[in-house]
Amino acid sequence: MPNIKIFSGSSHQDLSQKVADRLGLELGKVVTKKFSNQETCVEIGESVRGEDVYIVQSGCGEINDNLMELLIMINACKIASASRVTAVIPCFPYARQDKKDKGFFDIPVDNLYAEPAVLKWIKENIPEWKNCTIVSPDAGGAKRVTSIADRLNVDFALIHKERKKANEVDRMVLVGDVRDRVAILVDDMADTCGTVCHAVDKLISAGAVKVYAILTHGIFSGPAISRINNACFEAVVVTNTIPQEEKMKHCPKIQVIDISMILAEAIRRTHNGESVSYLFSHVPL
């Protein structure tokens, strides 16, 4: 692909490499380091003049440092006369309260969806998927689970939770039927996993025969891993928007869906001026 460069920030080198491999490109040369006062310094190690530049940096790990590093990399490429700079952010930081939907961007933004990859995983890895119920662990995810349930032509349910304060769940009420079925919990992110682990107990007590959790972003902070290990999940499935290798060593239930092909195809389509909306309903081969 002519006139295109892909650079990786330091948050998720492995995913950046997979994206570059899919596009048949080498990752661009970049050196990131910190001054003694902890300020971030970025040196772009090759010419980007007139190039279409893509910088892959996920919102994970040291989030504030990684976000600052991304901004400095964008600025460095602009100063070096890149024709266009696009940030590819697999896990968008500071989106916990859905601030990304408030529309504070004055540049084009394409939101990519894991749903097609999730549907593919369900069909390939859950033999009983035709007799399953897709469950949202909270009312906010109702739209997400109804979309997946419609595409699979199965039922959906949701768990209504009443919170006393953030990160603490008080009471849960299941709306829908999971008796004698496989329940698949679907959510956009799991941090301390309190919600999904309460939800699995609720589903088992309501008669579900197996429970899977499919979570787009597996943050898994604090007590998350021990909670998953102690809960009755068949598997906890996440995408690789955040590195999971270390977590998987401590938790055999975690499985990963690779989304590098979605990012790579989005980059290819953006570079060629094609529509990205195809990716909302298809997984690229």
N, C-alpha and C positions, 0 to 999 in steps of 0.2 A: 504493500500500500504506500504510494508516494506521498510525500509532504505530511507525514503523520509521525508524532513522537509520543511514546507513553513513558511517564515517569512514575515511580512509586515513592510515596511517603514512607515513613518508618513504622506505621501502625500495623501493616499486614502485607509484608513482602511476598509471602507465599501466594496469596490471592492475586496480587499484581502480576507475578510471574506466570500464573495460569492464564490470566487474561491475555498477556503478551504472547504466550505460546499459541493460544487459540487463533490469534490474528497473524501468526507467523512473523512476529516482530521481536526485536531485542528491547529490553528495558533501557531507557535512556540513562546516561551517567549522571548521578547526583550525589553530593556529599552533604549529609546533615550532621552538624555537631553543635555543642553548647559551649558558650564562653564561660569563664569561671564564675560569672554572676548569674549563670543559668539561662541567659538569653539564647534563643535558637539562632543558629547561623546556617544558611543553605547556600551551596555552590552548585550551579548547574554546570555539568562538566562537558557540554557539547553545544554546538550552535543550534538555536531554535528559530533563527530569523526566517520569517515567512512560513513557518510550520504550523500545522494544526496540532496543538498540544493537549494531551489528556493526562491529568494527574490523579492517580488512585490513592485515596487516603480514607480510611474508615474511622468512624467515631467510637473508638474503643481504647482500652488501656489507659494511658495518661491522656485523657480526652482533651484537656485544655492545651497541653503542649502540642498534641497532634493537630488540633485545629489551627493553632498559631503557625505551626510548621507549614500547613497547607496554604495559609494566606501568604506566607513569605515566599513559598514556591511559585504561587500564582503571580505575585508581584515581580519576582525575579524573571519569569518567562515573559511577562509583558514588557519589562524594561529591555529585555534582549530581543524585542521586536517580533515575538511570535504573532502569527496572523490571528489566531484564536486560541483561547485557553479554556478548557472545560474541566471542571472538578467532577470526578467520579467518586461518589461517597456511598459505599455499600450500606453502612449503618449511619444514618444522619444524626449527629449529636444535638443535644438540647431540644429533642422532639418529644419529651416525656408527656408534656401537656398539650401535644398537638399544635405547638406554635408554628410548625411548618405550614399549616393550612391557613394561617392568618394573612398570607399573601404579602410578606414583606420583601419579596424579590422584585427587582425591576429588570431582570434578565430572564431569558427562557429557562424553564425548569421542566425536566421530564422525570416523573415519578415512576420507578420500575416496580413491578409486582412479582412476588415469589409464588403467587397462586398457581400458575401453570406447572411449575416445578413440583409444588406440593401435590397437585392432582396426580401427576405422573408417579410420584413416590408412593402415594396411597395405592394406586392400581397395581404397582409392581411389587409391593412389599407387604401388603395386608391381604391375605387370601380371602378373608371374609368381608371384603370392603362393601359388597353389595348388601350386606346385612349390618350396616353400621349406622351410627347416629353421629353427626358432626355437632360438637358442643362448644359454645363460647363460654369461657369462665366469667364473663361479665356482660352486662347489657350493651356496653359500648362496642363490642365485637360482633353484634348481631348481623350487621350488614355483611361482614367478612364470612361468617359461617353459612349464611343463607346462600351466598354466591357459590361457595364450594359445594354445599348440599344440592343445589339446583344442577350444577354441572355433573355431579355424580348420580343424580336422581335418587337421593336418599333423604331421610328425615334429619331435622336439626333440633337442638335443644339449647337452652341457655341457663346459666346459673346467675341468679340475681343475688348480688352481695351487698351487704350494708356495712360500710366502713365507719369505724370510730375515728381513726386518723390515718394519714398516709402510711403505706407499707404494713398496716395491720387490718386484718379482715375480722369482722365480728360474726355475722350470721349469713349462712348461704341457703338459698332456696332454689331447687331444681325445677325448671319449667320445661316439660317435655318428658318423653319416655325413653329409657335406655335398657329396660329389663330384657335379659337374654340377648343382648346385642353387644357388638364391639363399639366402644365410645372413643371418638377421636377429638381430643381437646385441641382447639386451634386458637392461637393468640399471636399478636405482633411481636411481643418481646417478653422475656422472662428474666427478672433481675435476681431477687432473693428467693423466688419460686414459692413464696407463701401461698399465693392465690391458686396456682395450679396443683399444689400438693394438697390443699384443702379440697379442691375440686375433685381430685381423684378419689379421695375418701368418700365424698358425697356420691359419686357415680357408682363406686363399688357397693355402697350401702343401698343404692337404688336398683341394684340387680345387674349392672353391666358385667359381662363375662371377661372382657379385657379392656384396658384403657391405654391409648397412645396419646402422647402430646406432640403437637407439631407447632413449633415456635419460630417465627422468622429470625429474630435476633436473640441468641443465647448469651446474655450478659453474665449470668451466673456469678453474682458477687455474694460475699458474706457466707451464710449457711446453706446456700443453694445446693451444692453438690451433696452434702450429707442428707439434706431433705429429699433429694431425688433418689439417692441410694436406699433410703428408708421407706419410700413410697411404692405403691403397687403398680408402677408403670411397666408395660411391655417394652416400650422404648420411648425415649425423649429425642425428638428429631428437630434439628436446627439447621439453618443454612450457614455457610462459611463466610458470612459478612463480617464475623468476628473470629479470630483464631481460636480453635477448639482443641488443639492437640494435647495441651497440658491437662485440660479438664477431662478429656476422654481417658487419660491414664488412670484417673481417680474414680471414674464413673463409667462402667461398661454399658450402661443403658443409653448413653448419648450416641446418636448417629447423626451423620452430617450429609446434607444435600449440597452439592457443589453448584453454585450459581455463577461461576466464572463465564460460562458460555452466554448467559443472559447479558452480563456486563460487556463482554467482547462484541456481541451482536449489536448492542445499543451503541457502542463506540463506532463500529463499522457503518451502521445506518446513519448516525449523526454526521460522520465524516463525509459520506456520500450524498448527504441531503435527502435521505429516504425517511419514511415514516417510522417512528418507534412504536406506534400503537399495536403493530402486529405482535409485539412481545407481551401484550397484556393478556393474550389468549393462547399463545403458542410457546413451546420450549424449543429454542433453536437446536439443531442436531450437532 
